[in-house]
Amino acid sequence: MNALIELSQQNMAFYLGLVAAVSLMVGSFLNVVIYRLPVMMERSFKAECEAYTHPEQEPAPQPAFNLVKPDSTCPHCGHNIRAWENIPIISYLFLKGRCASCKASISVRYPLVEAATALLCTWVAWHFGPTMQGLAAVLVCYLLVAMIMIDFDHMLLPDQLTLPMLWFGLLLSLNNVFVDAHTAIIGAAAGYLSLWSVYWLFKLITGKEGMGYGDFKLLAALGAFTGWQGLPVIIILSSLVGAVIGIALMLKQGKDGTLAIPFGPYLAIAGLLTLLYKQPIIDAYLQWVLA
């Protein structure tokens, strides 16, 4: 392990190649997380409701369903996905995007998530270099990719992802990895309370819920990494991107359509950009305002 660390520090190409290769494999696992975690949460919620409404009934045994079991299978024919069929991107290209057994089409989303994870993490690793910041930022990317896709699919940001990221950022601040502990704690608290306040103000005025509590927790986690100084940048960037995409979707759907847009993906993208380029963005903004 020490030799691997030393080689990564001495050879940037090796370091970036290692990050890309590992991230491809992690991206494959993230596809499992993106699909299974919401299902696991739904099953857990239903089980809790059944236990509450029918406490006298013994819950029926259920087959294992988690991030490890059951084994991956083709949704069309039930064919067990063998190891050589599960190599990131390569297997998809070799199989020409089809199941090895029934030849049903495999969604292109799987290799796209793998490729996006690898490219994103390689970019982050190149930006920070072979440092503690680089390693931490790559781990954050893994969490953000999963959150972005789950929120797009289910309008949901699981506590199983947002809270570990929050505590991870706060623990890193003890060693001033990105920001100091004082700045991180204020950033986490201000991130949560800012969207929490907007949520209740909007609800009092309209009687509707404009966003979910997962958005509060995600911004709190991002605040733990970027500090309170990064929060205005995150909010402005995410609002601009969300507004542009939201207007485009509304125009496509038509005036009579109802549209719910997840805010988490835009927060995640804006948060990562702020983590990478917080000070240059702030400097460019101040220069533009004062010009």
Phi and psi in degrees as GROMACS dihedral restraints (atoms count N, CA, C in turn):
[ dihedral_restraints ]
;  ai    aj    ak    al  type     phi  dphi    fc
    3     4     5     6     1   -61.9    20    10
    4     5     6     7     1   -38.9    20    10
    6     7     8     9     1   -65.1    20    10
    7     8     9    10     1   -37.5    20    10
    9    10    11    12     1   -65.6    20    10
   10    11    12    13     1   -41.0    20    10
   12    13    14    15     1   -65.1    20    10
   13    14    15    16     1   -43.7    20    10
   15    16    17    18     1   -63.9    20    10
   16    17    18    19     1   -41.2    20    10
   18    19    20    21     1   -64.8    20    10
   19    20    21    22     1   -39.3    20    10
   21    22    23    24     1   -63.7    20    10
   22    23    24    25     1   -38.2    20    10
   24    25    26    27     1   -72.4    20    10
   25    26    27    28     1   -29.0    20    10
   27    28    29    30     1   -89.7    20    10
   28    29    30    31     1   -26.5    20    10
   30    31    32    33     1  -127.5    20    10
   31    32    33    34     1   104.2    20    10
   33    34    35    36     1   -64.9    20    10
   34    35    36    37     1   -37.6    20    10
   36    37    38    39     1   -63.8    20    10
   37    38    39    40     1   -42.3    20    10
   39    40    41    42     1   -63.2    20    10
   40    41    42    43     1   -43.7    20    10
   42    43    44    45     1   -59.6    20    10
   43    44    45    46     1   -47.9    20    10
   45    46    47    48     1   -68.0    20    10
   46    47    48    49     1   -37.5    20    10
   48    49    50    51     1   -64.1    20    10
   49    50    51    52     1   -39.2    20    10
   51    52    53    54     1   -64.6    20    10
   52    53    54    55     1   -44.8    20    10
   54    55    56    57     1   -61.6    20    10
   55    56    57    58     1   -43.4    20    10
   57    58    59    60     1   -63.3    20    10
   58    59    60    61     1   -44.0    20    10
   60    61    62    63     1   -65.4    20    10
   61    62    63    64     1   -46.4    20    10
   63    64    65    66     1   -63.5    20    10
   64    65    66    67     1   -40.6    20    10
   66    67    68    69     1   -68.6    20    10
   67    68    69    70     1   -30.6    20    10
   69    70    71    72     1   -61.4    20    10
   70    71    72    73     1   -44.3    20    10
   72    73    74    75     1   -68.3    20    10
   73    74    75    76     1   -40.5    20    10
   75    76    77    78     1   -64.9    20    10
   76    77    78    79     1   -38.2    20    10
   78    79    80    81     1   -59.7    20    10
   79    80    81    82     1   -36.9    20    10
   81    82    83    84     1   -63.3    20    10
   82    83    84    85     1   -42.1    20    10
   84    85    86    87     1   -68.0    20    10
   85    86    87    88     1   -33.9    20    10
   87    88    89    90     1   -63.2    20    10
   88    89    90    91     1   -32.1    20    10
   90    91    92    93     1   -59.0    20    10
   91    92    93    94     1   -37.2    20    10
   93    94    95    96     1   -67.4    20    10
   94    95    96    97     1   -45.4    20    10
   96    97    98    99     1   -60.6    20    10
   97    98    99   100     1   -44.7    20    10
   99   100   101   102     1   -61.0    20    10
  100   101   102   103     1   -38.6    20    10
  102   103   104   105     1   -81.5    20    10
  103   104   105   106     1   -45.3    20    10
  105   106   107   108     1   -85.4    20    10
  106   107   108   109     1   -33.9    20    10
  108   109   110   111     1   -59.4    20    10
  109   110   111   112     1   -45.9    20    10
  111   112   113   114     1   -61.7    20    10
  112   113   114   115     1   -37.3    20    10
  114   115   116   117     1   -65.3    20    10
  115   116   117   118     1   -42.3    20    10
  117   118   119   120     1   -61.1    20    10
  118   119   120   121     1   -41.1    20    10
  120   121   122   123     1   -65.8    20    10
  121   122   123   124     1   -41.6    20    10
  123   124   125   126     1   -63.8    20    10
  124   125   126   127     1   -42.9    20    10
  126   127   128   129     1   -65.6    20    10
  127   128   129   130     1   -39.6    20    10
  129   130   131   132     1   -64.6    20    10
  130   131   132   133     1   -41.2    20    10
  132   133   134   135     1   -63.7    20    10
  133   134   135   136     1   -44.0    20    10
  135   136   137   138     1   -64.1    20    10
  136   137   138   139     1   -39.5    20    10
  138   139   140   141     1   -64.6    20    10
  139   140   141   142     1   -39.7    20    10
  141   142   143   144     1   -66.5    20    10
  142   143   144   145     1   -39.4    20    10
  144   145   146   147     1   -64.5    20    10
  145   146   147   148     1   -42.7    20    10
  147   148   149   150     1   -63.0    20    10
  148   149   150   151     1   -41.4    20    10
  150   151   152   153     1   -66.2    20    10
  151   152   153   154     1   -32.1    20    10
  153   154   155   156     1   -78.1    20    10
  154   155   156   157     1   -42.2    20    10
  156   157   158   159     1   -81.7    20    10
  157   158   159   160     1   -26.8    20    10
  159   160   161   162     1  -131.6    20    10
  160   161   162   163     1    67.0    20    10
  162   163   164   165     1   -64.2    20    10
  163   164   165   166     1   -21.0    20    10
  165   166   167   168     1   -79.8    20    10
  166   167   168   169     1   -15.1    20    10
  168   169   170   171     1   -89.6    20    10
  169   170   171   172     1   136.6    20    10
  171   172   173   174     1   -78.8    20    10
  172   173   174   175     1   125.2    20    10
  174   175   176   177     1   -62.1    20    10
  175   176   177   178     1   137.6    20    10
  177   178   179   180     1   -69.6    20    10
  178   179   180   181     1   139.3    20    10
  180   181   182   183     1   -62.6    20    10
  181   182   183   184     1   137.0    20    10
  183   184   185   186     1  -116.3    20    10
  184   185   186   187     1   145.1    20    10
  186   187   188   189     1   -63.6    20    10
  187   188   189   190     1   150.6    20    10
  189   190   191   192     1   -61.0    20    10
  190   191   192   193     1   133.1    20    10
  192   193   194   195     1  -145.8    20    10
  193   194   195   196     1   103.7    20    10
  195   196   197   198     1  -146.9    20    10
  196   197   198   199     1  -163.0    20    10
  198   199   200   201     1   -75.7    20    10
  199   200   201   202     1    -8.0    20    10
  201   202   203   204     1  -112.1    20    10
  202   203   204   205     1   -43.3    20    10
  204   205   206   207     1  -119.5    20    10
  205   206   207   208     1   145.1    20    10
  207   208   209   210     1   -75.1    20    10
  208   209   210   211     1   170.5    20    10
  210   211   212   213     1   -63.6    20    10
  211   212   213   214     1   153.9    20    10
  213   214   215   216     1   -66.1    20    10
  214   215   216   217     1   135.8    20    10
  216   217   218   219     1  -136.1    20    10
  217   218   219   220     1   162.8    20    10
  219   220   221   222     1   -71.1    20    10
  220   221   222   223     1   127.6    20    10
  222   223   224   225     1   -67.7    20    10
  223   224   225   226     1   -14.7    20    10
  225   226   227   228     1   -91.5    20    10
  226   227   228   229     1   -44.2    20    10
  228   229   230   231     1  -120.3    20    10
  229   230   231   232     1    -6.3    20    10
  231   232   233   234     1    79.8    20    10
  232   233   234   235     1     9.9    20    10
  234   235   236   237     1   -62.7    20    10
  235   236   237   238     1   127.9    20    10
  237   238   239   240     1   -67.9    20    10
  238   239   240   241     1   127.2    20    10
  240   241   242   243     1   -75.4    20    10
  241   242   243   244     1   116.2    20    10
  243   244   245   246     1   -80.6    20    10
  244   245   246   247     1   164.4    20    10
  246   247   248   249     1   -57.3    20    10
  247   248   249   250     1   -43.5    20    10
  249   250   251   252     1   -70.3    20    10
  250   251   252   253     1   -16.5    20    10
  252   253   254   255     1   -89.4    20    10
  253   254   255   256     1    -0.7    20    10
  255   256   257   258     1  -119.5    20    10
  256   257   258   259     1    20.1    20    10
  258   259   260   261     1   -76.3    20    10
  259   260   261   262     1   125.9    20    10
  261   262   263   264     1   -52.1    20    10
  262   263   264   265     1   129.9    20    10
  264   265   266   267     1    64.6    20    10
  265   266   267   268     1   -50.2    20    10
  267   268   269   270     1   -60.0    20    10
  268   269   270   271     1   -45.4    20    10
  270   271   272   273     1   -63.0    20    10
  271   272   273   274     1   -39.2    20    10
  273   274   275   276     1   -62.3    20    10
  274   275   276   277     1   -43.4    20    10
  276   277   278   279     1   -68.8    20    10
  277   278   279   280     1   -41.0    20    10
  279   280   281   282     1   -64.2    20    10
  280   281   282   283     1   -39.9    20    10
  282   283   284   285     1   -84.9    20    10
  283   284   285   286     1    -0.5    20    10
  285   286   287   288     1    57.6    20    10
  286   287   288   289     1    36.4    20    10
  288   289   290   291     1    70.3    20    10
  289   290   291   292     1    25.9    20    10
  291   292   293   294     1  -134.7    20    10
  292   293   294   295     1   153.4    20    10
  294   295   296   297     1   -62.3    20    10
  295   296   297   298     1   138.0    20    10
  297   298   299   300     1   -66.7    20    10
  298   299   300   301     1   -20.9    20    10
  300   301   302   303     1   -97.8    20    10
  301   302   303   304     1   -60.1    20    10
  303   304   305   306     1   -98.6    20    10
  304   305   306   307     1    -5.9    20    10
  306   307   308   309     1    67.0    20    10
  307   308   309   310     1    16.6    20    10
  309   310   311   312     1   -69.6    20    10
  310   311   312   313     1   151.4    20    10
  312   313   314   315     1   -67.9    20    10
  313   314   315   316     1   137.8    20    10
  315   316   317   318     1  -100.9    20    10
  316   317   318   319     1   133.6    20    10
  318   319   320   321     1   -58.8    20    10
  319   320   321   322     1   134.8    20    10
  321   322   323   324     1   -69.1    20    10
  322   323   324   325     1   -11.5    20    10
  324   325   326   327     1   -61.0    20    10
  325   326   327   328     1   -34.0    20    10
  327   328   329   330     1   -61.7    20    10
  328   329   330   331     1   -54.8    20    10
  330   331   332   333     1   -66.8    20    10
  331   332   333   334     1   -27.7    20    10
  333   334   335   336     1   -66.7    20    10
  334   335   336   337     1   -40.9    20    10
  336   337   338   339     1   -63.8    20    10
  337   338   339   340     1   -42.3    20    10
  339   340   341   342     1   -62.2    20    10
  340   341   342   343     1   -46.6    20    10
  342   343   344   345     1   -66.8    20    10
  343   344   345   346     1   -42.3    20    10
  345   346   347   348     1   -63.4    20    10
  346   347   348   349     1   -40.4    20    10
  348   349   350   351     1   -62.1    20    10
  349   350   351   352     1   -46.0    20    10
  351   352   353   354     1   -64.5    20    10
  352   353   354   355     1   -45.2    20    10
  354   355   356   357     1   -66.1    20    10
  355   356   357   358     1   -43.5    20    10
  357   358   359   360     1   -62.8    20    10
  358   359   360   361     1   -46.4    20    10
  360   361   362   363     1   -69.1    20    10
  361   362   363   364     1   -34.4    20    10
  363   364   365   366     1   -65.7    20    10
  364   365   366   367     1   -40.7    20    10
  366   367   368   369     1   -61.1    20    10
  367   368   369   370     1   -46.7    20    10
  369   370   371   372     1   -64.1    20    10
  370   371   372   373     1   -43.0    20    10
  372   373   374   375     1   -63.2    20    10
  373   374   375   376     1   -39.1    20    10
  375   376   377   378     1   -65.0    20    10
  376   377   378   379     1   -38.8    20    10
  378   379   380   381     1   -65.2    20    10
  379   380   381   382     1   -47.2    20    10
  381   382   383   384     1   -91.4    20    10
  382   383   384   385     1   -18.7    20    10
  384   385   386   387     1    76.6    20    10
  385   386   387   388     1  -178.1    20    10
  387   388   389   390     1   -77.3    20    10
  388   389   390   391     1    71.2    20    10
  390   391   392   393     1  -129.3    20    10
  391   392   393   394     1   173.6    20    10
  393   394   395   396     1   -61.9    20    10
  394   395   396   397     1   -36.8    20    10
  396   397   398   399     1   -59.8    20    10
  397   398   399   400     1   -44.1    20    10
  399   400   401   402     1   -62.7    20    10
  400   401   402   403     1   -45.8    20    10
  402   403   404   405     1   -63.0    20    10
  403   404   405   406     1   -45.1    20    10
  405   406   407   408     1   -63.6    20    10
  406   407   408   409     1   -41.7    20    10
  408   409   410   411     1   -66.0    20    10
  409   410   411   412     1   -35.6    20    10
  411   412   413   414     1   -64.7    20    10
  412   413   414   415     1   -42.7    20    10
  414   415   416   417     1   -62.4    20    10
  415   416   417   418     1   -38.3    20    10
  417   418   419   420     1   -62.9    20    10
  418   419   420   421     1   -40.2    20    10
  420   421   422   423     1   -58.8    20    10
  421   422   423   424     1   -42.0    20    10
  423   424   425   426     1   -58.5    20    10
  424   425   426   427     1   -46.1    20    10
  426   427   428   429     1   -64.4    20    10
  427   428   429   430     1   -41.9    20    10
  429   430   431   432     1   -67.6    20    10
  430   431   432   433     1   -38.7    20    10
  432   433   434   435     1   -60.3    20    10
  433   434   435   436     1   -46.0    20    10
  435   436   437   438     1   -62.3    20    10
  436   437   438   439     1   -42.9    20    10
  438   439   440   441     1   -66.0    20    10
  439   440   441   442     1   -41.5    20    10
  441   442   443   444     1   -58.8    20    10
  442   443   444   445     1   -48.9    20    10
  444   445   446   447     1   -69.9    20    10
  445   446   447   448     1   -40.2    20    10
  447   448   449   450     1   -65.3    20    10
  448   449   450   451     1   -40.1    20    10
  450   451   452   453     1   -67.3    20    10
  451   452   453   454     1   -38.5    20    10
  453   454   455   456     1   -62.4    20    10
  454   455   456   457     1   -40.1    20    10
  456   457   458   459     1   -77.2    20    10
  457   458   459   460     1   -41.2    20    10
  459   460   461   462     1  -126.1    20    10
  460   461   462   463     1     2.2    20    10
  462   463   464   465     1    54.2    20    10
  463   464   465   466     1    49.4    20    10
  465   466   467   468     1  -146.8    20    10
  466   467   468   469     1   133.7    20    10
  468   469   470   471     1  -119.0    20    10
  469   470   471   472     1   101.6    20    10
  471   472   473   474     1   -65.8    20    10
  472   473   474   475     1   140.0    20    10
  474   475   476   477     1   -58.8    20    10
  475   476   477   478     1   -28.9    20    10
  477   478   479   480     1   -63.3    20    10
  478   479   480   481     1   -15.7    20    10
  480   481   482   483     1  -111.0    20    10
  481   482   483   484     1   -43.5    20    10
  483   484   485   486     1   -69.6    20    10
  484   485   486   487     1   -42.4    20    10
  486   487   488   489     1   -69.7    20    10
  487   488   489   490     1   -44.1    20    10
  489   490   491   492     1   -58.0    20    10
  490   491   492   493     1   -37.2    20    10
  492   493   494   495     1   -65.3    20    10
  493   494   495   496     1   -39.2    20    10
  495   496   497   498     1   -61.4    20    10
  496   497   498   499     1   -51.0    20    10
  498   499   500   501     1   -66.4    20    10
  499   500   501   502     1   -34.7    20    10
  501   502   503   504     1   -61.0    20    10
  502   503   504   505     1   -45.9    20    10
  504   505   506   507     1   -63.7    20    10
  505   506   507   508     1   -40.8    20    10
  507   508   509   510     1   -67.1    20    10
  508   509   510   511     1   -40.0    20    10
  510   511   512   513     1   -65.8    20    10
  511   512   513   514     1   -39.8    20    10
  513   514   515   516     1   -62.6    20    10
  514   515   516   517     1   -32.0    20    10
  516   517   518   519     1   -66.4    20    10
  517   518   519   520     1   -20.5    20    10
  519   520   521   522     1   -63.1    20    10
  520   521   522   523     1   -26.7    20    10
  522   523   524   525     1  -109.3    20    10
  523   524   525   526     1    15.7    20    10
  525   526   527   528     1    55.2    20    10
  526   527   528   529     1    40.0    20    10
  528   529   530   531     1   -64.8    20    10
  529   530   531   532     1   -49.6    20    10
  531   532   533   534     1  -111.6    20    10
  532   533   534   535     1   -49.5    20    10
  534   535   536   537     1  -139.1    20    10
  535   536   537   538     1   167.3    20    10
  537   538   539   540     1   -77.9    20    10
  538   539   540   541     1   166.4    20    10
  540   541   542   543     1   -61.8    20    10
  541   542   543   544     1   -40.7    20    10
  543   544   545   546     1   -59.5    20    10
  544   545   546   547     1   -46.6    20    10
  546   547   548   549     1   -67.5    20    10
  547   548   549   550     1   -38.8    20    10
  549   550   551   552     1   -67.7    20    10
  550   551   552   553     1   -42.7    20    10
  552   553   554   555     1   -64.4    20    10
  553   554   555   556     1   -44.9    20    10
  555   556   557   558     1   -63.7    20    10
  556   557   558   559     1   -39.7    20    10
  558   559   560   561     1   -62.3    20    10
  559   560   561   562     1   -42.2    20    10
  561   562   563   564     1   -65.8    20    10
  562   563   564   565     1   -46.3    20    10
  564   565   566   567     1   -66.0    20    10
  565   566   567   568     1   -45.1    20    10
  567   568   569   570     1   -66.7    20    10
  568   569   570   571     1   -36.6    20    10
  570   571   572   573     1   -62.4    20    10
  571   572   573   574     1   -45.6    20    10
  573   574   575   576     1   -66.2    20    10
  574   575   576   577     1   -49.4    20    10
  576   577   578   579     1   -69.3    20    10
  577   578   579   580     1   -28.8    20    10
  579   580   581   582     1   -65.2    20    10
  580   581   582   583     1   -49.6    20    10
  582   583   584   585     1   -73.6    20    10
  583   584   585   586     1   -31.8    20    10
  585   586   587   588     1   -60.3    20    10
  586   587   588   589     1   -40.9    20    10
  588   589   590   591     1   -67.4    20    10
  589   590   591   592     1   -42.7    20    10
  591   592   593   594     1   -62.5    20    10
  592   593   594   595     1   -41.0    20    10
  594   595   596   597     1   -57.6    20    10
  595   596   597   598     1   -50.2    20    10
  597   598   599   600     1   -72.7    20    10
  598   599   600   601     1   -33.6    20    10
  600   601   602   603     1   -64.3    20    10
  601   602   603   604     1   -45.2    20    10
  603   604   605   606     1   -63.5    20    10
  604   605   606   607     1   -40.1    20    10
  606   607   608   609     1   -67.9    20    10
  607   608   609   610     1   -38.4    20    10
  609   610   611   612     1   -66.6    20    10
  610   611   612   613     1   -35.4    20    10
  612   613   614   615     1   -79.5    20    10
  613   614   615   616     1   -42.6    20    10
  615   616   617   618     1  -105.9    20    10
  616   617   618   619     1   -19.9    20    10
  618   619   620   621     1    78.9    20    10
  619   620   621   622     1     7.8    20    10
  621   622   623   624     1  -118.4    20    10
  622   623   624   625     1   159.4    20    10
  624   625   626   627     1   -94.6    20    10
  625   626   627   628     1   118.4    20    10
  627   628   629   630     1   -85.0    20    10
  628   629   630   631     1   -21.7    20    10
  630   631   632   633     1  -157.6    20    10
  631   632   633   634     1   173.1    20    10
  633   634   635   636     1  -104.0    20    10
  634   635   636   637     1   167.3    20    10
  636   637   638   639     1   -66.9    20    10
  637   638   639   640     1   -22.9    20    10
  639   640   641   642     1   -61.6    20    10
  640   641   642   643     1   -33.2    20    10
  642   643   644   645     1   -64.8    20    10
  643   644   645   646     1   -39.2    20    10
  645   646   647   648     1   -60.0    20    10
  646   647   648   649     1   -46.4    20    10
  648   649   650   651     1   -68.1    20    10
  649   650   651   652     1   -36.5    20    10
  651   652   653   654     1   -65.6    20    10
  652   653   654   655     1   -43.9    20    10
  654   655   656   657     1   -67.1    20    10
  655   656   657   658     1   -33.6    20    10
  657   658   659   660     1   -62.0    20    10
  658   659   660   661     1   -43.8    20    10
  660   661   662   663     1   -63.3    20    10
  661   662   663   664     1   -43.2    20    10
  663   664   665   666     1   -64.7    20    10
  664   665   666   667     1   -36.8    20    10
  666   667   668   669     1   -64.2    20    10
  667   668   669   670     1   -31.4    20    10
  669   670   671   672     1   -67.3    20    10
  670   671   672   673     1   -27.5    20    10
  672   673   674   675     1   -89.8    20    10
  673   674   675   676     1   -40.2    20    10
  675   676   677   678     1   -96.8    20    10
  676   677   678   679     1   -12.2    20    10
  678   679   680   681     1    79.0    20    10
  679   680   681   682     1   168.8    20    10
  681   682   683   684     1   -64.1    20    10
  682   683   684   685     1   -25.1    20    10
  684   685   686   687     1   -65.9    20    10
  685   686   687   688     1   -25.7    20    10
  687   688   689   690     1   -84.5    20    10
  688   689   690   691     1   -14.0    20    10
  690   691   692   693     1   -62.0    20    10
  691   692   693   694     1   -45.8    20    10
  693   694   695   696     1   -59.2    20    10
  694   695   696   697     1   -37.1    20    10
  696   697   698   699     1   -64.8    20    10
  697   698   699   700     1   -45.2    20    10
  699   700   701   702     1   -61.5    20    10
  700   701   702   703     1   -46.6    20    10
  702   703   704   705     1   -65.2    20    10
  703   704   705   706     1   -43.0    20    10
  705   706   707   708     1   -66.4    20    10
  706   707   708   709     1   -47.7    20    10
  708   709   710   711     1   -62.4    20    10
  709   710   711   712     1   -45.7    20    10
  711   712   713   714     1   -66.7    20    10
  712   713   714   715     1   -37.1    20    10
  714   715   716   717     1   -67.2    20    10
  715   716   717   718     1   -41.1    20    10
  717   718   719   720     1   -64.7    20    10
  718   719   720   721     1   -47.9    20    10
  720   721   722   723     1   -65.0    20    10
  721   722   723   724     1   -43.8    20    10
  723   724   725   726     1   -63.0    20    10
  724   725   726   727     1   -38.9    20    10
  726   727   728   729     1   -66.2    20    10
  727   728   729   730     1   -43.9    20    10
  729   730   731   732     1   -63.2    20    10
  730   731   732   733     1   -48.6    20    10
  732   733   734   735     1   -67.2    20    10
  733   734   735   736     1   -39.9    20    10
  735   736   737   738     1   -62.3    20    10
  736   737   738   739     1   -44.1    20    10
  738   739   740   741     1   -63.6    20    10
  739   740   741   742     1   -40.9    20    10
  741   742   743   744     1   -62.7    20    10
  742   743   744   745     1   -42.1    20    10
  744   745   746   747     1   -67.5    20    10
  745   746   747   748     1   -38.6    20    10
  747   748   749   750     1   -65.6    20    10
  748   749   750   751     1   -40.5    20    10
  750   751   752   753     1   -64.9    20    10
  751   752   753   754     1   -37.3    20    10
  753   754   755   756     1   -69.1    20    10
  754   755   756   757     1   -38.2    20    10
  756   757   758   759     1   -77.7    20    10
  757   758   759   760     1   -33.8    20    10
  759   760   761   762     1   106.3    20    10
  760   761   762   763     1   162.3    20    10
  762   763   764   765     1   -65.5    20    10
  763   764   765   766     1   -32.1    20    10
  765   766   767   768     1   -84.3    20    10
  766   767   768   769     1    -8.1    20    10
  768   769   770   771     1   -81.0    20    10
  769   770   771   772     1   146.1    20    10
  771   772   773   774     1   -96.6    20    10
  772   773   774   775     1   138.7    20    10
  774   775   776   777     1  -137.6    20    10
  775   776   777   778     1   125.1    20    10
  777   778   779   780     1  -111.0    20    10
  778   779   780   781     1   124.2    20    10
  780   781   782   783     1  -115.6    20    10
  781   782   783   784     1   123.3    20    10
  783   784   785   786     1   -69.3    20    10
  784   785   786   787     1   136.1    20    10
  786   787   788   789     1   -92.5    20    10
  787   788   789   790     1   -21.8    20    10
  789   790   791   792     1   -55.1    20    10
  790   791   792   793     1   -46.3    20    10
  792   793   794   795     1   -58.4    20    10
  793   794   795   796     1   -37.8    20    10
  795   796   797   798     1   -72.6    20    10
  796   797   798   799     1   -36.9    20    10
  798   799   800   801     1   -61.1    20    10
  799   800   801   802     1   -44.3    20    10
  801   802   803   804     1   -63.3    20    10
  802   803   804   805     1   -46.6    20    10
  804   805   806   807     1   -63.6    20    10
  805   806   807   808     1   -46.5    20    10
  807   808   809   810     1   -63.7    20    10
  808   809   810   811     1   -38.5    20    10
  810   811   812   813     1   -64.6    20    10
  811   812   813   814     1   -41.5    20    10
  813   814   815   816     1   -66.4    20    10
  814   815   816   817     1   -42.5    20    10
  816   817   818   819     1   -61.4    20    10
  817   818   819   820     1   -38.7    20    10
  819   820   821   822     1   -68.8    20    10
  820   821   822   823     1   -39.2    20    10
  822   823   824   825     1   -60.3    20    10
  823   824   825   826     1   -36.5    20    10
  825   826   827   828     1   -81.9    20    10
  826   827   828   829     1   -41.3    20    10
  828   829   830   831     1  -131.0    20    10
  829   830   831   832     1    33.9    20    10
  831   832   833   834     1   -56.2    20    10
  832   833   834   835     1   -54.8    20    10
  834   835   836   837     1   -66.5    20    10
  835   836   837   838     1   -44.3    20    10
  837   838   839   840     1   -59.6    20    10
  838   839   840   841     1   -36.7    20    10
  840   841   842   843     1   -66.6    20    10
  841   842   843   844     1   -44.2    20    10
  843   844   845   846     1   -63.4    20    10
  844   845   846   847     1   -44.0    20    10
  846   847   848   849     1   -62.8    20    10
  847   848   849   850     1   -42.5    20    10
  849   850   851   852     1   -65.3    20    10
  850   851   852   853     1   -38.9    20    10
  852   853   854   855     1   -65.4    20    10
  853   854   855   856     1   -45.0    20    10
  855   856   857   858     1   -65.0    20    10
  856   857   858   859     1   -38.4    20    10
  858   859   860   861     1   -64.3    20    10
  859   860   861   862     1   -38.0    20    10
  861   862   863   864     1   -70.0    20    10
  862   863   864   865     1   -40.8    20    10
  864   865   866   867     1   -68.0    20    10
  865   866   867   868     1   -41.0    20    10
  867   868   869   870     1   -85.6    20    10
  868   869   870   871     1    -6.6    20    10
